[in-house]
Amino acid sequence: MAGFPPDPRARPVPASAFRLVVFAFDGTLTAVPAIRRQASDAAGAVMARLAAGPGGTDHRYAAVVAGEHEIRLIPVGTPVPWDLRAAGPGRPDPDGVTVALAGLAAEFLATVPAGLPGSVDVLALVAPGGRPECPDDLRIGLTAAEPGDDLAECWWTGLAGLRAGRRRIELLG
């Protein structure tokens, strides 16, 4: 019942997977307060849905806010709400975003405990026609949405598709 301390005899539930969800934001878009609020709300909605589902405790969250001359990382474990203001003026450098995502994914995947499947899902807010590149690794997936889309629904649907494909590969492999 809510409000009571956990049963001290209860054993912790072991993780079934080790998953990182990275939200990648185009800082030019998040400079607009309405879009920043929409992106923040959508990220919170996705995190809440994941937490409420099976394996909800298996997830970690981080974010990247990209500007022209700076890419700001919001590291794993940073409490929400996140500061999604632009990292700097101007269009983000796509190569810088790719390098940031690759570094974050590699660092996370190196910490996956032996015997557990690990994955990184990138949920991006991009300008029309934009799309960050992700490393060529089956454990890393990307779903992109644009302003005007229902971000939470686009990201959730894309995430479900990425995970279904990954499960098929895990079952075959």
C-alpha positions as CSV (number, residue, x, y, z in Angstrom):
1,M,0.0,0.0,0.0
2,A,1.2,3.5,-0.8
3,G,2.9,5.3,2.1
4,F,4.3,2.1,3.7
5,P,8.0,1.3,3.6
6,P,9.0,-1.7,1.4
7,D,8.9,-5.2,2.9
8,P,12.5,-5.7,4.2
9,R,12.2,-9.4,3.4
10,A,11.4,-8.7,-0.3
11,R,14.3,-9.5,-2.7
12,P,15.1,-7.0,-5.4
13,V,13.9,-7.9,-8.8
14,P,16.8,-8.7,-11.1
15,A,17.2,-6.7,-14.3
16,S,16.1,-8.5,-17.5
17,A,17.9,-6.0,-19.7
18,F,20.0,-2.9,-19.6
19,R,18.5,-0.2,-21.7
20,L,19.4,3.5,-22.3
21,V,17.0,5.9,-23.9
22,V,18.7,9.0,-25.3
23,F,16.6,12.0,-26.2
24,A,18.4,14.1,-28.9
25,F,17.1,17.6,-29.3
26,D,17.9,20.1,-32.0
27,G,18.8,23.2,-29.9
28,T,17.5,25.5,-32.6
29,L,14.0,24.0,-32.1
30,T,14.2,23.9,-28.3
31,A,15.1,27.6,-28.3
32,V,11.4,28.1,-29.0
33,P,9.6,28.0,-25.6
34,A,6.5,26.2,-26.9
35,I,8.5,23.5,-28.7
36,R,10.8,23.1,-25.6
37,R,7.8,22.6,-23.4
38,Q,6.3,20.1,-25.9
39,A,9.6,18.2,-26.1
40,S,10.0,18.1,-22.3
41,D,6.4,16.9,-21.8
42,A,6.8,14.2,-24.5
43,A,10.1,12.9,-23.0
44,G,8.4,12.8,-19.6
45,A,5.4,10.9,-21.1
46,V,7.7,8.3,-22.7
47,M,9.7,7.8,-19.5
48,A,6.5,7.4,-17.5
49,R,5.1,4.8,-20.0
50,L,8.4,2.9,-19.9
51,A,8.6,3.0,-16.1
52,A,5.0,1.6,-15.8
53,G,5.6,-1.3,-18.2
54,P,7.4,-4.6,-17.7
55,G,11.1,-4.0,-17.2
56,G,10.5,-0.4,-16.3
57,T,13.4,-0.4,-13.8
58,D,15.7,-1.6,-16.6
59,H,15.8,1.8,-18.2
60,R,18.3,4.7,-17.9
61,Y,17.7,8.1,-19.5
62,A,20.0,10.8,-20.9
63,A,19.7,13.6,-23.4
64,V,21.7,15.6,-25.9
65,V,20.9,19.2,-26.8
66,A,22.7,20.2,-29.9
67,G,23.7,23.7,-31.0
68,E,26.0,25.0,-33.7
69,H,29.2,25.2,-31.6
70,E,28.3,23.2,-28.5
71,I,26.6,19.9,-27.7
72,R,25.3,19.7,-24.2
73,L,24.9,16.3,-22.6
74,I,22.3,15.7,-19.9
75,P,23.9,12.6,-18.2
76,V,22.2,9.5,-17.0
77,G,20.6,10.0,-13.6
78,T,19.8,13.7,-14.0
79,P,16.4,14.4,-12.5
80,V,13.7,15.7,-14.7
81,P,12.6,18.2,-15.8
82,W,15.7,18.8,-17.9
83,D,17.0,22.1,-19.1
84,L,16.4,21.8,-22.9
85,R,17.3,25.4,-23.8
86,A,19.5,25.7,-26.9
87,A,23.2,24.8,-26.4
88,G,24.1,27.7,-28.6
89,P,22.8,29.7,-31.6
90,G,22.7,28.3,-35.1
91,R,22.0,25.0,-36.7
92,P,23.5,21.9,-35.0
93,D,26.5,20.3,-36.6
94,P,25.3,16.8,-37.6
95,D,28.8,15.3,-37.3
96,G,29.0,16.6,-33.7
97,V,25.6,15.1,-32.8
98,T,26.7,11.7,-34.4
99,V,30.0,11.8,-32.4
100,A,28.1,12.6,-29.1
101,L,25.5,9.8,-29.7
102,A,28.3,7.3,-30.6
103,G,30.3,8.2,-27.5
104,L,27.3,8.0,-25.2
105,A,26.2,4.7,-26.6
106,A,29.6,3.1,-26.5
107,E,30.2,4.2,-22.9
108,F,26.8,2.8,-21.9
109,L,27.1,-0.5,-23.8
110,A,30.5,-1.1,-22.2
111,T,28.8,-1.1,-18.7
112,V,26.2,-3.7,-19.6
113,P,26.4,-6.6,-17.1
114,A,27.4,-10.0,-18.6
115,G,24.4,-12.1,-19.6
116,L,22.0,-9.2,-20.1
117,P,21.0,-7.7,-23.4
118,G,21.9,-4.1,-23.7
119,S,20.5,-1.5,-26.1
120,V,20.4,2.2,-26.8
121,D,17.4,3.9,-28.3
122,V,17.7,7.4,-29.6
123,L,14.5,9.5,-29.7
124,A,15.2,12.6,-31.7
125,L,13.5,15.9,-32.2
126,V,14.8,17.2,-35.6
127,A,14.1,20.0,-38.0
128,P,12.1,19.0,-41.1
129,G,14.3,16.9,-43.3
130,G,16.9,16.5,-40.5
131,R,18.1,13.2,-39.1
132,P,21.1,12.4,-36.9
133,E,23.3,9.4,-37.8
134,C,23.7,6.6,-35.3
135,P,26.6,4.2,-35.1
136,D,26.2,1.0,-37.2
137,D,25.4,-1.3,-34.3
138,L,22.3,-3.5,-34.1
139,R,21.9,-2.6,-30.4
140,I,21.4,1.1,-31.3
141,G,18.2,2.4,-32.8
142,L,16.8,5.8,-33.9
143,T,13.4,7.3,-34.1
144,A,13.0,10.9,-35.3
145,A,10.1,13.3,-35.0
146,E,9.6,16.8,-36.2
147,P,7.8,19.8,-34.5
148,G,4.1,19.6,-35.1
149,D,4.1,15.8,-34.7
150,D,2.7,14.2,-31.6
151,L,6.2,13.7,-30.2
152,A,5.3,11.3,-27.4
153,E,3.2,9.1,-29.8
154,C,5.8,9.2,-32.6
155,W,8.6,8.3,-30.2
156,W,6.5,5.6,-28.5
157,T,5.5,4.0,-31.8
158,G,9.1,4.1,-33.1
159,L,10.5,2.7,-29.9
160,A,8.0,-0.2,-30.0
161,G,9.1,-1.0,-33.6
162,L,12.8,-0.8,-32.7
163,R,12.4,-3.1,-29.8
164,A,10.2,-5.6,-31.7
165,G,12.9,-5.8,-34.4
166,R,15.7,-6.2,-31.8
167,R,13.7,-9.0,-30.0
168,R,13.5,-10.9,-33.3
169,I,17.3,-10.6,-33.8
170,E,17.9,-11.7,-30.2
171,L,15.7,-14.7,-30.7
172,L,17.4,-15.7,-34.0
173,G,20.9,-15.0,-32.7
